[in-house]
Amino acid sequence: MKRREFVKNASLASAAFVLPWQLSGQNSIKPEKLKFGLIADVHQDIMHDGVERLQAFIDESKNNQMEFIMQLGDFCRPYDYNQPFLDVWEQFKGSKYHILGNHDTDGGFTRQQTMDFWGMKSRYYSFDKSGFHFVVLDGNDPNPKPWSGYHRYIDKDQQEWLRNDLKNTNLNTFVFSHQTLENEDGGIDNQKEVRQILEETNKDAGFTKVVASICGHHHTDYMTQINGIYYVQINSASYRWVGGDHQHIRYSKELDEKYPWIKYTIPYKDPLFTFVEINPKGYLTIEGRKTEFVGIGPKEMNLDKKAPNNPIVSKISDFKMKF
């Protein structure tokens, strides 16, 4: 299905993904309406205002009474000076869930060191809320050699855990990861193996047990459907990386000296995050929001002609999908 077929009822202030699916007839737990918050790729170790961006998300999550919140990775490294950033996260008194991003171990840290700093008990795990099942994956397992660059892989042990976890639930399920399971350019390298597990789960169950896979990492805004499962990329809370060939000082020389990586990005003026509602009647709504770029944008930088599944945009999409 083409992307433009889903576009409807655009607005500047808000938006929605509506993903319908078949509710399990075997479900002995009556689903209830559920609302939760998602934020991706704050990059506290790059942005000068990461604390303020996270604070905006936490404040709105509390005001809108989210049942839980989740960050989708590239959050912060385990430096002592990042404790005030974590303290903001802890202001939310409901359930809070972490996903490991590839940059959360920059500086020579191990995954376990980052997990300990965050208070994260397992690299991958699952939980139930309001009659729905949620799975969190770790896409940072070592790739088979030869390999260069960041790891982006889900190994056999994690795959087997995923297969068993999905087999042992009759609830409609939502899968979360840092890297996407649908875009081969920077996504999970063995994504087809993982997607096969999801698709076989649905075939064996006889209904759409796995509804959607949601990720961050790519700092873009995109949705597609593969063999009956939706794949959604949540945009970064902070910026789009453009690299050294397009560096540009966005704020001031003084700020650039203190935060030298910002000039390699196109920052977003306001933080992006989203609130999600799952309705027991059988649809999921991802609310969106729109902001502006700080300084010149991708068009002025001749960067606006990106692949359709990798747009450079300062929004979480204004889509509304239904059928």
GUNU-472687 format. One record per residue (C-alpha): residue number from 0; x, y, z; chain; residue in one letter. Coordinates in steps of 0.1 Angstrom, whole numbers. Each point is the difference from the previous one (the first is absolute). Example, Ala and Ser with C-alpha at 12.3 -4.5 7.8 and 13.67 -1.06 7.14 Angstrom:
<pts>
(0 (123 -45 78) "A" "A")
(1 (14 34 -7) "A" "S")
</pts>
This chain:
<pts>
(0 (0 0 0) "A" "M")
(1 (15 34 -10) "A" "K")
(2 (8 25 27) "A" "R")
(3 (-22 27 -16) "A" "R")
(4 (-31 -22 3) "A" "E")
(5 (2 4 38) "A" "F")
(6 (1 38 0) "A" "V")
(7 (-32 16 12) "A" "K")
(8 (-11 28 22) "A" "N")
(9 (34 17 5) "A" "A")
(10 (4 26 27) "A" "S")
(11 (29 22 13) "A" "L")
(12 (-5 -8 36) "A" "A")
(13 (-9 -37 2) "A" "S")
(14 (-3 -32 -20) "A" "A")
(15 (-8 -36 4) "A" "A")
(16 (9 -35 -13) "A" "F")
(17 (-30 -23 3) "A" "V")
(18 (10 -36 -3) "A" "L")
(19 (-30 -25 -1) "A" "P")
(20 (5 -37 8) "A" "W")
(21 (-20 -31 10) "A" "Q")
(22 (-4 -4 37) "A" "L")
(23 (8 -35 13) "A" "S")
(24 (-30 -22 5) "A" "G")
(25 (21 -21 24) "A" "Q")
(26 (7 29 23) "A" "N")
(27 (-13 -8 35) "A" "S")
(28 (11 35 12) "A" "I")
(29 (-24 27 -10) "A" "K")
(30 (20 28 -16) "A" "P")
(31 (-4 36 13) "A" "E")
(32 (8 33 -16) "A" "K")
(33 (37 7 6) "A" "L")
(34 (20 32 -4) "A" "K")
(35 (38 3 1) "A" "F")
(36 (28 24 -10) "A" "G")
(37 (29 -6 -23) "A" "L")
(38 (32 21 -5) "A" "I")
(39 (29 -9 -22) "A" "A")
(40 (36 11 -5) "A" "D")
(41 (3 29 25) "A" "V")
(42 (38 -3 -3) "A" "H")
(43 (8 17 33) "A" "Q")
(44 (37 -3 -7) "A" "D")
(45 (-3 21 -32) "A" "I")
(46 (-27 25 6) "A" "M")
(47 (4 31 23) "A" "H")
(48 (-36 -1 10) "A" "D")
(49 (-7 -37 4) "A" "G")
(50 (-12 4 36) "A" "V")
(51 (-26 26 -11) "A" "E")
(52 (-12 -22 -29) "A" "R")
(53 (-4 -30 24) "A" "L")
(54 (-18 22 26) "A" "Q")
(55 (-26 11 -26) "A" "A")
(56 (-7 -37 -7) "A" "F")
(57 (-3 -9 37) "A" "I")
(58 (-22 30 8) "A" "D")
(59 (-25 -8 -28) "A" "E")
(60 (1 -37 9) "A" "S")
(61 (-10 8 35) "A" "K")
(62 (-26 26 -10) "A" "N")
(63 (-16 -25 -24) "A" "N")
(64 (1 -29 25) "A" "Q")
(65 (20 -25 -21) "A" "M")
(66 (-1 -35 14) "A" "E")
(67 (37 -4 -9) "A" "F")
(68 (28 16 -20) "A" "I")
(69 (28 -14 -21) "A" "M")
(70 (32 14 -15) "A" "Q")
(71 (11 -16 -32) "A" "L")
(72 (37 2 4) "A" "G")
(73 (29 25 -5) "A" "D")
(74 (-9 15 33) "A" "F")
(75 (31 7 20) "A" "C")
(76 (34 -15 8) "A" "R")
(77 (8 -11 36) "A" "P")
(78 (20 31 10) "A" "Y")
(79 (-6 13 35) "A" "D")
(80 (-7 35 -14) "A" "Y")
(81 (-31 -15 -18) "A" "N")
(82 (-17 -8 33) "A" "Q")
(83 (-21 32 -1) "A" "P")
(84 (-13 -12 -34) "A" "F")
(85 (-10 -33 16) "A" "L")
(86 (-16 18 29) "A" "D")
(87 (-24 16 -24) "A" "V")
(88 (-9 -34 -14) "A" "W")
(89 (-7 -12 36) "A" "E")
(90 (-25 28 5) "A" "Q")
(91 (-26 -22 -17) "A" "F")
(92 (-13 -23 27) "A" "K")
(93 (-17 -25 -22) "A" "G")
(94 (17 -29 -18) "A" "S")
(95 (30 10 -21) "A" "K")
(96 (18 -21 -26) "A" "Y")
(97 (34 3 -17) "A" "H")
(98 (14 -13 -33) "A" "I")
(99 (37 -1 -7) "A" "L")
(100 (12 22 -29) "A" "G")
(101 (33 -5 -19) "A" "N")
(102 (13 34 13) "A" "H")
(103 (-8 -7 37) "A" "D")
(104 (33 -19 3) "A" "T")
(105 (22 26 -18) "A" "D")
(106 (32 9 19) "A" "G")
(107 (9 -37 6) "A" "G")
(108 (-29 -9 23) "A" "F")
(109 (-15 -34 0) "A" "T")
(110 (-37 -7 -3) "A" "R")
(111 (-1 -12 36) "A" "Q")
(112 (16 33 12) "A" "Q")
(113 (-27 20 -17) "A" "T")
(114 (-27 -23 12) "A" "M")
(115 (12 3 36) "A" "D")
(116 (1 38 -3) "A" "F")
(117 (-36 1 -13) "A" "W")
(118 (-13 -27 24) "A" "G")
(119 (-8 -23 -29) "A" "M")
(120 (-2 -36 10) "A" "K")
(121 (0 -18 -33) "A" "S")
(122 (13 7 -35) "A" "R")
(123 (-32 -14 -15) "A" "Y")
(124 (-32 -8 18) "A" "Y")
(125 (-38 1 -2) "A" "S")
(126 (-30 11 21) "A" "F")
(127 (-38 2 -1) "A" "D")
(128 (-21 30 5) "A" "K")
(129 (-38 3 -2) "A" "S")
(130 (-4 -32 -19) "A" "G")
(131 (27 6 -26) "A" "F")
(132 (35 -14 -3) "A" "H")
(133 (32 21 -5) "A" "F")
(134 (34 -13 -11) "A" "V")
(135 (33 19 2) "A" "V")
(136 (29 -12 -21) "A" "L")
(137 (37 9 2) "A" "D")
(138 (13 6 -36) "A" "G")
(139 (37 4 11) "A" "N")
(140 (11 -36 0) "A" "D")
(141 (34 -5 -17) "A" "P")
(142 (-3 -6 -38) "A" "N")
(143 (17 -30 -14) "A" "P")
(144 (36 8 -12) "A" "K")
(145 (12 16 -22) "A" "P")
(146 (-18 31 12) "A" "W")
(147 (8 37 5) "A" "S")
(148 (-20 28 16) "A" "G")
(149 (-27 -2 26) "A" "Y")
(150 (-15 -34 8) "A" "H")
(151 (-35 -4 -12) "A" "R")
(152 (-10 -36 4) "A" "Y")
(153 (-23 -23 19) "A" "I")
(154 (18 -33 8) "A" "D")
(155 (-14 -35 1) "A" "K")
(156 (-5 0 38) "A" "D")
(157 (-21 31 -1) "A" "Q")
(158 (-19 -13 -30) "A" "Q")
(159 (-8 -32 18) "A" "E")
(160 (-11 20 31) "A" "W")
(161 (-23 21 -23) "A" "L")
(162 (-15 -30 -17) "A" "R")
(163 (-8 -16 34) "A" "N")
(164 (-13 33 15) "A" "D")
(165 (-24 5 -29) "A" "L")
(166 (-12 -36 2) "A" "K")
(167 (-8 3 36) "A" "N")
(168 (-25 29 -3) "A" "T")
(169 (-34 2 -15) "A" "N")
(170 (-1 38 2) "A" "L")
(171 (4 24 -29) "A" "N")
(172 (37 10 0) "A" "T")
(173 (20 31 -8) "A" "F")
(174 (38 -4 -6) "A" "V")
(175 (24 28 8) "A" "F")
(176 (37 3 -10) "A" "S")
(177 (25 28 -5) "A" "H")
(178 (9 -8 -36) "A" "Q")
(179 (-27 -8 -25) "A" "T")
(180 (-10 -35 -12) "A" "L")
(181 (-10 13 -35) "A" "E")
(182 (27 23 -14) "A" "N")
(183 (33 -18 -10) "A" "E")
(184 (19 33 -1) "A" "D")
(185 (10 2 37) "A" "G")
(186 (-27 -22 13) "A" "G")
(187 (4 -34 17) "A" "I")
(188 (24 -19 -24) "A" "D")
(189 (-18 -33 4) "A" "N")
(190 (-35 16 0) "A" "Q")
(191 (-14 -25 -24) "A" "K")
(192 (6 -28 25) "A" "E")
(193 (-17 19 27) "A" "V")
(194 (-29 10 -22) "A" "R")
(195 (-5 -37 -8) "A" "Q")
(196 (-4 -8 37) "A" "I")
(197 (-27 27 2) "A" "L")
(198 (-18 -12 -31) "A" "E")
(199 (2 -37 10) "A" "E")
(200 (-15 10 34) "A" "T")
(201 (-30 15 -17) "A" "N")
(202 (-4 -29 -24) "A" "K")
(203 (1 -25 28) "A" "D")
(204 (-24 20 22) "A" "A")
(205 (-26 4 -27) "A" "G")
(206 (-4 37 7) "A" "F")
(207 (21 32 0) "A" "T")
(208 (18 -7 33) "A" "K")
(209 (29 23 -9) "A" "V")
(210 (-15 33 -11) "A" "V")
(211 (29 24 -4) "A" "A")
(212 (37 5 5) "A" "S")
(213 (10 35 11) "A" "I")
(214 (36 15 1) "A" "C")
(215 (21 31 2) "A" "G")
(216 (37 3 -11) "A" "H")
(217 (-5 13 -35) "A" "H")
(218 (-12 35 9) "A" "H")
(219 (-27 0 -26) "A" "T")
(220 (-38 -4 -2) "A" "D")
(221 (-12 -30 -19) "A" "Y")
(222 (-26 -28 0) "A" "M")
(223 (-4 -31 -22) "A" "T")
(224 (-16 -34 1) "A" "Q")
(225 (17 -33 -8) "A" "I")
(226 (-21 -32 -1) "A" "N")
(227 (-27 14 22) "A" "G")
(228 (23 15 27) "A" "I")
(229 (5 37 3) "A" "Y")
(230 (35 15 4) "A" "Y")
(231 (2 36 14) "A" "V")
(232 (30 22 5) "A" "Q")
(233 (-3 27 27) "A" "I")
(234 (20 31 -7) "A" "N")
(235 (27 12 23) "A" "S")
(236 (-9 24 28) "A" "A")
(237 (30 22 -9) "A" "S")
(238 (14 1 -35) "A" "Y")
(239 (10 -16 -34) "A" "R")
(240 (36 -9 -4) "A" "W")
(241 (15 13 -33) "A" "V")
(242 (37 -6 5) "A" "G")
(243 (32 19 -6) "A" "G")
(244 (-6 10 -36) "A" "D")
(245 (-30 20 11) "A" "H")
(246 (11 14 33) "A" "Q")
(247 (-14 34 10) "A" "H")
(248 (0 20 32) "A" "I")
(249 (-36 2 11) "A" "R")
(250 (1 19 33) "A" "Y")
(251 (32 19 9) "A" "S")
(252 (37 -5 -2) "A" "K")
(253 (1 -2 38) "A" "E")
(254 (-26 -27 1) "A" "L")
(255 (17 -18 -29) "A" "D")
(256 (33 -1 19) "A" "E")
(257 (-17 -17 30) "A" "K")
(258 (-22 -23 -21) "A" "Y")
(259 (21 -6 -32) "A" "P")
(260 (-22 -28 -15) "A" "W")
(261 (-31 22 -4) "A" "I")
(262 (14 16 -32) "A" "K")
(263 (-2 -35 -16) "A" "Y")
(264 (-38 0 5) "A" "T")
(265 (-31 19 -10) "A" "I")
(266 (-16 5 34) "A" "P")
(267 (-38 2 6) "A" "Y")
(268 (-12 32 17) "A" "K")
(269 (-23 -18 23) "A" "D")
(270 (2 -36 13) "A" "P")
(271 (-18 -27 -19) "A" "L")
(272 (-17 -29 19) "A" "F")
(273 (-33 -18 -3) "A" "T")
(274 (-29 -14 20) "A" "F")
(275 (-15 -33 -10) "A" "V")
(276 (-35 -13 6) "A" "E")
(277 (-10 -36 -4) "A" "I")
(278 (-38 -5 -2) "A" "N")
(279 (-15 -34 8) "A" "P")
(280 (-23 3 -30) "A" "K")
(281 (31 -6 -21) "A" "G")
(282 (21 30 -10) "A" "Y")
(283 (31 18 11) "A" "L")
(284 (5 37 -3) "A" "T")
(285 (34 17 1) "A" "I")
(286 (-4 38 5) "A" "E")
(287 (24 21 -18) "A" "G")
(288 (14 36 2) "A" "R")
(289 (18 24 -22) "A" "K")
(290 (28 25 6) "A" "T")
(291 (26 19 -20) "A" "E")
(292 (37 -5 -7) "A" "F")
(293 (25 23 18) "A" "V")
(294 (17 20 -28) "A" "G")
(295 (1 -11 -36) "A" "I")
(296 (-19 -32 -9) "A" "G")
(297 (6 -30 -23) "A" "P")
(298 (-13 19 -31) "A" "K")
(299 (25 28 4) "A" "E")
(300 (27 -26 6) "A" "M")
(301 (-10 -20 -31) "A" "N")
(302 (-8 -29 22) "A" "L")
(303 (-38 -2 -7) "A" "D")
(304 (2 -27 -26) "A" "K")
(305 (3 -29 24) "A" "K")
(306 (-15 -35 -5) "A" "A")
(307 (-38 -2 6) "A" "P")
(308 (6 -21 31) "A" "N")
(309 (25 24 14) "A" "N")
(310 (-14 35 -1) "A" "P")
(311 (18 29 18) "A" "I")
(312 (-30 16 18) "A" "V")
(313 (-5 18 33) "A" "S")
(314 (-31 -18 9) "A" "K")
(315 (-17 -32 12) "A" "I")
(316 (-23 -6 -29) "A" "S")
(317 (-33 16 -7) "A" "D")
(318 (-13 -34 -13) "A" "F")
(319 (-34 -15 8) "A" "K")
(320 (-4 -36 -12) "A" "M")
(321 (-33 -18 0) "A" "K")
(322 (-19 -26 -20) "A" "F")
</pts>
